[in-house]
Amino acid sequence: MIDEEKIRQRAYELWELEGQPEAMEHEHWRQAREQLEAEQQPPEANTLDSVAGAEQTGIAGQPANNEESGSTNPEHQAWLTAVGQSN
């Protein structure tokens, strides 16, 4: 499992790299989680098929879109608040 603080930091970096756009917090959180999970996988398991499947079904059984899931993760909520997008 990925440390939520690492996801928050990566999502923040993605947000900054994209010029701090509004209403992209859920996408940045998803991208950060996917990137960190891919970094933890053995090289032979890191294939395009696994990435494509993750986008369709979500990560670790989670919905692919956090807006649909109504995320209650405190780290995610704190990050949303930090970027001015709290629910």
C-alpha positions, 0 to 999 in steps of 0.5 A, a space after each residue: 500500500 502506498 503511503 498517503 503522504 507520498 500520494 499527497 506530495 506527488 499530486 501536489 507536484 503534478 498540480 504545480 507542473 500543470 500550472 495549478 489548474 482548478 478542478 483537477 485535484 481528483 485527476 492529480 490524486 489518481 495519477 499520483 497513486 498510479 505513478 507510485 504504485 507503478 514504481 513499486 511493481 517489479 519491472 516485468 509487471 509494469 506493462 501497458 496492459 496493467 496501466 490500461 486496466 487500472 484506468 478502467 477499473 480503478 486502483 486497488 478496487 477503488 473507483 477510477 474517479 474519486 468524485 464518484 467515490 466521495 473520498 473520505 480519506 483524510 489526507 486526500 481531503 487535506 490536500 483538496 483543502 490545500 488547493 482550495 477544492 474541498 468538498 
